[in-house]
Amino acid sequence: MKAANAFVEFESDEQDLFPEIFELNIVSGGCHIYGYLLQPDKRIPGPYPTVIMTHGFPGYTTNNDLELALMRMGCVVIHMNHRGAWGSDGEYLFTNLKDDIIAVTKWAHNAAITEQYAIDTDNIFLVGHSMGGQTVLNAAKELSFIRGVAAMAAYDIATAFRYKMEKDLFLMIETEGQCLKMSSASEVYENALNNQHKLSILYHYEALAKRNVLLVEASLDTVAPPDKMLRPLSEKLREAGGHITYRSIKSNHSFVGQRMKLTRIVGEWIEEVIGEA
């Protein structure tokens, strides 16, 4: 794992050693969820640190650039689409998100899978953006074997209700969510309203104090304002003695224009955590 190789590629002269991409079909909650796995160039020795990447709502803002950079650094990268999103079975609900990532992470930790894809079970990381940041933080509370969790511009549903941002949340569901499989925007909104406490990144936050945590804020973010959503968690974790790294990037919610900086921050953090073993 070398973060410095984020934008470095091998010469294309040994085809059998090339990086590979594999289609994935994993069952979560009785539904097939689809995605892909990136495996590094075989000139990088395995087993490989593994990053499980989760998308935000609804997934228009992709992290493909970050995923490919992490692969070049020497990581296996798993990308999955949640239930009801981007061709996956089932209906989209906020309460399904955590369970989907837990299912994928346990799949990746299975002995047969780790052998097949050369996954280093001691170095599995969860990384998510926006609603995906909320998802990986909540999933990490229940996965004791992961090495670390990184949340970028994490959204927090409970905070949205606390600060009277619920109209913005409903509008986001109604407009952006048109690409998702859901009964109605109202049902998805009610799912958020009725489960906001348990969906909150602050819920049972003390479990994260036992994890390596990276929080990256977009200081100009108006979708998930960091002073309301990310910084309170950072403060709670510091008070609890957690192993937390906090970084700020002067950008908007999607980090447009600062993607390379974001890539370096995430890659260098993973490299540092692995080096602490």
N, C-alpha and C positions, 0 to 999 in steps of 0.2 A: 504494500500500500504506500504510494508516494503521491502526496497532494500536488507536488510540483509537476506531475505528468498530466494535469487536468487538460491541457491543450497540446499534448504531445502524442503523435501517432507513430507506430512502427512503419518501416518501409513495407510496401505490399509485395513481398517476394516469397513468402512461405505460406501458401494458402491453407495448409493443414493446421496452422497455428493461429489463424485469424480469430478475432472475437466472434461470438455467435449470439443469435437471438432465437429464443424458443417461445412458442405459443403456450399459454397456460390456461387451464380450465380447472378451477378449484371450487369445491362446494362449501357454501356458507349458508347456514339457516335453511338447508334443503334446496338452495338455488345455486345454479352454476354462475360463477363470476369469472370474467375473462380478463386476460392481460398478457404480459410477456416477461421473459427473464433475459437479461443481458449477462453474458459471461465474458470475462476479459480475454485478451490475447494470451495464448498459452505460453508465450515467452515470459510471462509473469508467473512465477511459481505459485501454486495453490497450497493449501486451501485458502479461499478468498473471504475477506470480510464481506458481509452481505448487508445491503441497504434495502429495506422494504419501503417503497415510496407510495404515499397516498395523496390523491388529488383533493382539491377543494370543491366548493359548490359553484356550478355543477361539474366543473372540470374543464372549462374553456381555457383557463390559464394553465398551460401544461408546464411540466418540469423536465421535458425531454432533454433539454440542453444540459441540465444538472445531472440527469441520469447517465447520459453518455460520457460526461466528464468524469463521473465517479467510476464508470467502467474503465476508462483509460487510466485512472489512478490505480486500478487493480481490485475493484469491488465487483462482486455479483450484485446486480440490481434487479429487484422484482417490482413490477408495476401492475397493479390490479385496479379494475374498475368496480366500484361498489354496486351492490344490488340496485337494479333499476337504472344504472348509469352506463351509457356508451355501449349498449348491446348486452350487458349482463342481465341475467334473469331476475325476476322478482320486482317489487316496487321499492322506490326510494323512500326511506324514512331515516331521520337523524338517529334514531335509536338503533338502527342496524349497523351504523358505520363502525363503531368500536368492535362489534362482534365479527364483522368482515375482516378487519385487520388482525384480530386475534386468531381467526381461522387460518389466514394466510401465513402468519408468523409461525404457528404451530406446524403447519404443513412444511415450511422451510426448515424447521428444526427436527423433522423426522429423519431417522437414520438413513433410510433408503434415498430420500431426496438429497440430503447433504452429501452422500457419496456420489450420486449421479451428477450433481452440479458443482462439486468441490467447495461446498459451503463450510466456512469455519464457524462452528456452533458457539464458539467462545466470543465471537465478534459479530453479532447481529444487531443492526441499528434500525430504528424506525425514524422516518423523515416525512414531514407533511407540511403543506402550505395552506393557510387560511382555515377553512373548515377541516381540512386535513391535519392542520396543526392541532386543533382541538381533539381530533380523532386519535392521533398517535400519542398525545399526552395521556388521554384516558386509557388507551390500550396498554401503555407502558406500566400503568399502576397495577395491572393484573398479570404481567409477564416478567417473572423474576429472572429468567435466563437471558434477557436481552442485555447488550452492553451499554446502550445509550439511546437517547431519543432527542431529536431535533425538531423544533417547531418554528416555522417561518411565518411571520405576520399572522399568528394564530387568532382565529375568530373564537369568541366565547358567547354562546347562545344566552346563557343566564345574564351576562352583562348587558346584552342587547335589550333585554326586558327591563333590567334595573335602570338603565339610562334612557328609557322611553324611545328606543330605536326599533320598536317592533314593527312600525309601518315600513321602515326600510327593509326589514327582514322579510315581511310578507311580499313586498314589491320584488325583492330579489327572487323569492320562490316562484312568484307568478310569472315573471318575465324571463329570467335566466333559466328557470327550471323547465321550460317548455321542451327541452331536449331529453328530459328524464321520463321514465315510466312511473307515473303516480296517479292515484285516483283523482286527486284535485289538489290545487295549491292550498286550499283550506285545510285538508287533512294533514298535509305535511307541516303546515303552520301549527295546527293543534298538537301535533306530535312534539314539536319544539316547546310550545307553551306548557304542556302537561308534564314534560320531562326535563324542564330547564335546569332544575337543581342537580340532577345526576349527570346531565350533559356538561355541566360547567367544568372548566379546567381547574377550578378551585375546589371542587368536590373531592374529598379524600386526598388532598394535595400532598399530605405528609408521606404517602407511598412513593412519591417522586423524589423525596429527599434521599432515597437509597439508590437512585439512578444517576448516571451521567446525563446531564441535561444541557442542551444548547437552545437558547431562545434568541431569535433574530427579529428585531423590529424594523419596520419601514417607518421612519420618523415622520413622513408626510402622509401616512395612511389615514384615510377618512372612512374606509370600510370597516376596519378593525383597529380603531384608535389605540395605539400601544399604551397610553397613559391609563386607559380604562380596561384593557383586555390582557395585555402581556406583562406589563410592569408589576401589577398587583401580585401575580403568581411569582414573579422573580423575587419580590420582597418577602413573600411567605416562605419560599424555599430557602432563602438566605437566613431568615430567622430560625428555620428548622435545621440549619447546618448542612444543607444540601450541596452537592457538587455541581454547581451551576456556572455556565458561561453565558454572558449576555452581550450581544453585539447590536449595534444600531447602524443602519444604512440609510442615507438620505435619499429616499425614493418613495414611490407610491406603493399601493397594496401589492401589485404584481412584480415589483422590483424591476420594472422595465427600465432599461438603460444602466442597470447596475447588476446584471446577471453574472458577470465574471467575478465581481467582488463577492456576491453571494456564494458562488461556487467555491471560491478560495476559502471563505469562512467555514463552510460546511466540511470541505475536504480536509482542511488543516485541523479542524476539531476532531474529526474521526481519526486522523493519523495520530494526533496527540493522545487521545483516549487509548488507542491500541498500544501506543508506546509506553503507557503507564503500567502495563501488565508485568 
